[in-house]
């Protein structure tokens, strides 16, 4: 019995959603007809059609990605929307009006100065028995018609909207080439910046220390015969600076590819990262299988950058990292309970994260409303 009730409730909700969608289609089709000269402007037509694509995707529970401007598709959809939206929306409004009339006749038959007409079965309504019997029959039949007709009609309208406005293979290829060109430029710029940083770190740090070591060893060699103690002190000093230079060199290497990734793979590297974070961090790492080294590095650096930002700016008291392998996709989510407000446009850290992900044809999503919380999600292909 409960299953039947749940099915009726679900069907009623679907019928209601479909009726609202078709009614909006009627309204927007009428608005399209009235504002047709304005909608011939490409920018306005694009905005109008994108709004309807999102509505259609929501009805069909399909994700709808932004698409490049396509004047031909937009104009074709405007014409199709007039041809489909007006009659389908009119049918939804007609059914809704008949249902309201049947309900009103059932409850207020005595208030009508004339004999009410009912859409399905009609008879002079002069008493409660007639009103309840005829009204119930009309409500049940009309509700059944609405449940049978409106959902498939709304889905057909939504599918036609998405089909007409879908980019052609040539447009998809053009958009893909444009995206790859942009990411290639980003990768080259990031690579050049990384090379400059490594060169600067080696020149200002390690190279300067090695030069100082070479000079001390040269002086020690020249003074050894005359002053062995001074030469020994110089050698000891050179030995200490050699260890410092090795530490700096390891630090530079760590920024290129962290050795912990080679030793412990991504899950182990993230465990080590969370252990030394400034706030409590919960790590949830499922079976990852074999992950390419470049993908591991991007995921690790993203987690490092996100936790550093959390500790410095968010005021969070706890954070979490969840990393999972979903087929050929590695998804990592870093979240905290801080104050939010993270914006990739206002900082180089999140933008650098986006660039690293784009280099692998991945994506970064930042959800950080003012007041928090913050969640950063990376999706990286690793096939």
C-alpha positions as CSV (number, residue, x, y, z in Angstrom):
1,X,0.0,0.0,0.0
2,X,2.8,2.4,0.9
3,X,4.5,1.7,-2.4
4,X,1.3,2.6,-4.3
5,X,1.0,5.9,-2.3
6,X,4.7,6.7,-3.0
7,X,4.2,6.0,-6.7
8,X,1.1,8.3,-6.9
9,X,3.0,11.0,-5.0
10,X,5.9,10.7,-7.4
11,X,3.7,10.8,-10.4
12,X,1.8,13.8,-9.1
13,X,5.1,15.7,-8.5
14,X,6.3,14.8,-12.0
15,X,2.9,16.0,-13.5
16,X,3.1,19.2,-11.5
17,X,6.7,19.9,-12.7
18,X,5.7,19.1,-16.3
19,X,2.7,21.4,-16.1
20,X,4.7,24.3,-14.7
21,X,7.4,23.7,-17.4
22,X,4.8,23.8,-20.2
23,X,3.0,26.8,-18.8
24,X,6.3,28.6,-18.7
25,X,6.9,27.5,-22.3
26,X,3.6,29.1,-23.3
27,X,4.5,32.3,-21.6
28,X,8.0,32.4,-23.0
29,X,6.7,31.5,-26.5
30,X,4.3,34.4,-26.4
31,X,7.1,36.7,-25.1
32,X,9.3,35.4,-28.0
33,X,6.6,36.2,-30.5
34,X,6.2,39.7,-29.1
35,X,9.9,40.4,-28.8
36,X,11.0,38.7,-32.0
37,X,12.7,41.7,-33.5
38,X,14.8,42.2,-30.3
39,X,15.7,38.5,-30.2
40,X,17.2,38.7,-33.6
41,X,20.1,40.5,-31.9
42,X,22.7,37.7,-31.4
43,X,23.6,38.5,-27.8
44,X,20.0,38.7,-26.7
45,X,19.1,35.5,-28.5
46,X,22.0,33.7,-26.9
47,X,21.0,34.7,-23.4
48,X,17.4,33.8,-24.1
49,X,18.2,30.4,-25.5
50,X,20.7,29.6,-22.8
51,X,18.0,30.2,-20.2
52,X,15.7,27.7,-21.8
53,X,18.5,25.2,-22.2
54,X,19.1,25.3,-18.4
55,X,15.4,24.9,-17.8
56,X,15.2,21.9,-20.2
57,X,18.3,20.3,-18.6
58,X,16.8,20.7,-15.1
59,X,13.6,19.0,-16.2
60,X,15.5,16.1,-17.7
61,X,18.1,16.0,-14.9
62,X,20.9,16.5,-17.4
63,X,23.9,18.8,-16.9
64,X,24.0,21.6,-19.4
65,X,27.4,23.1,-20.1
66,X,27.8,26.6,-21.5
67,X,28.1,26.6,-25.3
68,X,29.6,29.1,-27.8
69,X,27.3,31.5,-29.6
70,X,25.6,29.8,-32.5
71,X,23.3,32.2,-34.4
72,X,21.9,29.6,-36.7
73,X,20.9,27.3,-33.8
74,X,19.4,30.1,-31.8
75,X,17.2,31.3,-34.7
76,X,16.1,27.7,-35.4
77,X,15.1,27.3,-31.8
78,X,13.2,30.5,-31.7
79,X,11.1,29.3,-34.6
80,X,10.7,25.8,-33.0
81,X,9.8,27.3,-29.7
82,X,6.9,29.2,-31.2
83,X,5.7,26.1,-33.0
84,X,6.0,23.8,-29.9
85,X,5.6,26.1,-26.9
86,X,2.3,27.7,-27.8
87,X,0.2,24.5,-28.4
88,X,1.9,22.3,-25.7
89,X,1.7,25.1,-23.2
90,X,-1.9,25.9,-24.2
91,X,-2.8,22.2,-23.6
92,X,-1.3,22.3,-20.1
93,X,-3.2,25.5,-19.3
94,X,-6.4,24.0,-20.7
95,X,-6.1,20.9,-18.5
96,X,-5.3,23.0,-15.5
97,X,-8.4,25.2,-16.2
98,X,-10.6,22.1,-16.5
99,X,-9.3,20.7,-13.2
100,X,-10.0,24.0,-11.5
101,X,-13.5,24.1,-12.9
102,X,-14.2,20.5,-11.8
103,X,-12.9,21.3,-8.3
104,X,-14.9,24.5,-8.1
105,X,-18.1,22.8,-9.3
106,X,-17.7,20.1,-6.7
107,X,-17.2,22.5,-3.8
108,X,-19.2,25.5,-4.8
109,X,-22.0,24.2,-7.1
110,X,-24.6,26.2,-5.1
111,X,-22.8,29.5,-5.8
112,X,-23.3,29.2,-9.6
113,X,-26.3,31.1,-10.9
114,X,-26.4,28.7,-13.9
115,X,-26.0,24.9,-14.3
116,X,-22.3,24.2,-14.2
117,X,-20.7,22.5,-17.2
118,X,-18.2,19.8,-16.5
119,X,-15.4,18.9,-19.0
120,X,-15.8,15.0,-19.0
121,X,-19.3,14.1,-17.6
122,X,-21.8,16.8,-17.3
123,X,-25.3,16.9,-15.8
124,X,-27.3,19.6,-14.1
125,X,-25.8,20.0,-10.6
126,X,-28.6,20.7,-8.1
127,X,-27.5,18.8,-5.0
128,X,-24.4,17.6,-3.1
129,X,-24.7,14.0,-4.3
130,X,-24.5,15.0,-8.0
131,X,-21.7,17.5,-7.3
132,X,-19.6,15.0,-5.5
133,X,-20.1,12.1,-7.8
134,X,-19.7,14.1,-11.1
135,X,-17.0,16.3,-9.7
136,X,-15.0,13.3,-8.5
137,X,-15.3,11.5,-11.8
138,X,-14.2,14.6,-13.7
139,X,-11.2,15.2,-11.3
140,X,-10.0,11.6,-11.5
141,X,-10.3,11.5,-15.3
142,X,-8.7,14.9,-15.9
143,X,-5.9,14.1,-13.4
144,X,-5.3,10.8,-15.2
145,X,-5.2,12.6,-18.6
146,X,-2.7,15.2,-17.2
147,X,-0.5,12.5,-15.6
148,X,-0.4,10.6,-18.9
149,X,0.0,13.5,-21.3
150,X,1.9,16.3,-19.6
151,X,5.2,14.5,-18.5
152,X,5.9,13.0,-22.0
153,X,4.9,16.3,-23.7
154,X,7.2,18.3,-21.4
155,X,10.1,15.9,-21.9
156,X,9.6,16.0,-25.7
157,X,9.7,19.8,-25.6
158,X,12.8,19.8,-23.4
159,X,14.6,17.2,-25.6
160,X,13.8,19.2,-28.7
161,X,15.2,22.3,-27.0
162,X,18.5,20.6,-26.2
163,X,18.7,18.8,-29.6
164,X,18.1,22.0,-31.6
165,X,20.6,24.1,-29.5
166,X,23.2,21.3,-29.2
167,X,26.5,22.3,-30.9
168,X,27.2,20.6,-34.2
169,X,30.3,18.3,-34.5
170,X,32.1,21.1,-36.3
171,X,31.3,23.6,-33.5
172,X,32.3,21.1,-30.8
173,X,35.6,20.6,-32.6
174,X,36.1,24.3,-32.9
175,X,35.4,24.8,-29.2
176,X,37.7,21.9,-28.3
177,X,40.5,23.3,-30.4
178,X,40.0,26.7,-28.8
179,X,40.1,25.2,-25.3
180,X,43.2,23.2,-26.1
181,X,44.9,26.2,-27.5
182,X,44.1,28.2,-24.4
183,X,45.3,25.5,-22.1
184,X,48.4,25.0,-24.2
185,X,49.2,28.7,-23.8
186,X,48.5,28.4,-20.0
187,X,50.8,25.4,-19.8
188,X,53.6,27.1,-21.7
189,X,53.3,30.2,-19.4
190,X,53.2,28.1,-16.3
191,X,56.2,26.1,-17.5
192,X,58.2,29.3,-18.2
193,X,57.3,30.7,-14.8
194,X,58.3,27.4,-13.2
195,X,61.7,27.4,-15.0
196,X,62.3,31.0,-14.0
197,X,61.5,30.1,-10.4
198,X,63.8,27.1,-10.3
199,X,66.6,29.1,-12.0
200,X,66.1,31.9,-9.4
201,X,66.2,29.5,-6.5
202,X,69.3,27.7,-7.8
203,X,71.1,31.0,-8.7
204,X,70.2,32.9,-5.5
205,X,70.5,29.9,-3.1
206,X,72.3,26.8,-4.0
207,X,74.7,28.3,-6.6
208,X,75.8,31.1,-4.2
209,X,76.5,28.5,-1.5
210,X,78.5,26.3,-3.9
211,X,80.6,29.3,-5.0
212,X,81.3,30.2,-1.3
213,X,82.2,26.5,-0.6
214,X,84.6,26.5,-3.6
215,X,86.2,29.8,-2.5
216,X,86.7,28.5,1.1
217,X,88.2,25.2,-0.1
218,X,90.5,27.2,-2.4
219,X,91.7,29.4,0.5
220,X,92.1,26.3,2.7
221,X,94.3,24.7,0.0
222,X,96.5,27.8,-0.2
223,X,96.8,28.3,3.6
224,X,97.1,24.6,4.6
225,X,101.0,24.6,4.5
226,X,101.3,27.8,6.5
227,X,98.3,27.5,8.9
228,X,96.8,24.0,9.1
229,X,94.4,24.9,11.8
230,X,92.9,27.8,9.8
231,X,92.7,25.6,6.8
232,X,90.9,22.9,8.9
233,X,88.4,25.5,10.1
234,X,87.7,26.6,6.5
235,X,87.2,23.0,5.5
236,X,84.7,22.4,8.4
237,X,82.9,25.6,7.4
238,X,82.7,24.4,3.8
239,X,81.4,21.0,5.0
240,X,78.6,22.8,7.0
241,X,77.7,24.9,4.0
242,X,77.7,21.8,1.8
243,X,75.0,20.3,4.0
244,X,73.0,23.6,3.8
245,X,73.4,23.6,0.0
246,X,72.1,20.0,-0.1
247,X,69.1,20.9,2.0
248,X,68.3,23.8,-0.3
249,X,68.7,21.6,-3.3
250,X,66.4,19.0,-1.9
251,X,63.9,21.8,-1.2
252,X,64.0,22.9,-4.9
253,X,63.7,19.3,-6.1
254,X,60.7,18.9,-3.7
255,X,58.8,21.7,-5.5
256,X,59.4,19.9,-8.9
257,X,58.3,16.4,-7.8
258,X,58.0,15.6,-4.1
259,X,60.0,12.5,-3.3
260,X,57.3,11.4,-0.9
261,X,55.1,10.7,-4.0
262,X,57.7,8.4,-5.4
263,X,58.1,6.7,-2.0
264,X,54.5,6.4,-0.8
265,X,52.3,7.2,-3.8
266,X,49.5,9.8,-3.6
267,X,47.6,8.4,-0.6
268,X,50.8,8.2,1.5
269,X,51.9,11.6,0.4
270,X,48.5,13.1,1.4
271,X,48.7,11.3,4.8
272,X,52.1,12.9,5.4
273,X,50.7,16.3,4.3
274,X,47.7,16.2,6.6
275,X,49.9,15.1,9.5
276,X,51.9,18.3,9.4
277,X,48.9,20.7,8.6
278,X,48.3,23.5,11.0
279,X,44.7,22.3,11.7
280,X,43.1,18.9,12.1
281,X,42.6,17.3,8.7
282,X,40.5,14.2,8.0
283,X,41.8,12.1,5.0
284,X,39.5,9.7,3.1
285,X,41.4,8.0,0.4
286,X,39.9,5.0,-1.4
287,X,41.6,2.5,-3.7
288,X,43.3,4.6,-6.4
289,X,45.0,2.0,-8.5
290,X,47.8,3.1,-10.8
291,X,47.8,6.9,-11.1
292,X,50.2,8.7,-13.6
293,X,53.0,10.6,-11.9
294,X,51.8,13.9,-13.5
295,X,48.3,13.5,-12.1
296,X,49.7,12.6,-8.6
297,X,51.8,15.7,-8.6
298,X,48.9,18.0,-9.6
299,X,46.7,16.5,-6.9
300,X,49.4,16.7,-4.3
301,X,50.2,20.4,-5.1
302,X,46.5,21.3,-5.1
303,X,46.0,19.8,-1.7
304,X,49.2,21.5,-0.4
305,X,48.0,24.9,-1.8
306,X,44.5,24.5,-0.5
307,X,45.6,23.5,3.1
308,X,48.1,26.4,3.1
309,X,45.3,28.8,2.2
310,X,43.1,27.3,4.8
311,X,45.6,27.7,7.5
312,X,46.6,31.3,6.5
313,X,43.3,32.9,5.5
314,X,40.1,30.9,6.3
315,X,40.1,30.8,10.1
316,X,38.9,27.2,9.8
317,X,39.2,24.8,12.8
318,X,39.1,21.6,10.7
319,X,39.4,20.4,7.1
320,X,39.0,17.3,5.1
321,X,40.5,15.7,2.0
322,X,38.6,13.1,0.0
323,X,40.3,11.4,-3.0
324,X,38.7,8.7,-5.0
325,X,39.2,7.0,-8.4
326,X,36.1,6.9,-10.5
327,X,36.9,4.9,-13.6
328,X,39.4,7.0,-15.7
329,X,38.8,10.0,-13.4
330,X,40.6,11.0,-10.2
331,X,38.5,13.3,-8.1
332,X,40.0,15.1,-5.1
333,X,37.9,17.3,-2.8
334,X,39.5,19.6,-0.2
335,X,37.0,21.3,2.2
336,X,37.1,23.3,5.4
337,X,34.7,25.0,7.8
338,X,36.3,28.5,7.4
339,X,34.9,31.8,6.5
340,X,34.8,31.2,2.8
341,X,35.1,33.9,0.2
342,X,37.8,32.2,-1.8
343,X,37.9,33.6,-5.4
344,X,40.2,32.2,-8.1
345,X,40.2,35.7,-9.8
346,X,41.7,37.3,-6.7
347,X,44.7,35.1,-6.0
348,X,47.5,33.3,-7.8
349,X,47.2,30.1,-5.8
350,X,43.8,28.9,-7.0
351,X,44.6,30.2,-10.5
352,X,47.8,28.2,-10.5
353,X,45.8,25.2,-9.4
354,X,43.4,25.7,-12.3
355,X,46.4,26.0,-14.7
356,X,48.0,22.8,-13.5
357,X,44.7,20.9,-13.8
358,X,44.0,22.4,-17.3
359,X,47.4,21.2,-18.4
360,X,46.1,17.6,-17.9
361,X,42.7,18.4,-19.4
362,X,41.2,18.5,-15.9
363,X,38.9,20.9,-14.2
364,X,38.7,22.8,-10.9
365,X,35.5,23.9,-9.2
366,X,35.6,26.3,-6.2
367,X,32.5,26.6,-3.9
368,X,33.3,29.2,-1.3
369,X,30.3,31.5,-0.4
370,X,31.0,34.3,2.0
371,X,30.7,32.9,5.5
372,X,31.8,29.5,4.4
373,X,32.3,26.7,4.1
374,X,34.8,26.2,1.3
375,X,35.1,23.2,-1.0
376,X,37.6,22.8,-3.8
377,X,37.1,19.9,-6.2
378,X,39.6,18.7,-8.8
379,X,38.7,16.2,-11.6
380,X,41.8,14.8,-13.3
381,X,41.7,12.3,-16.1
382,X,44.2,9.5,-15.5
383,X,43.5,7.0,-18.2
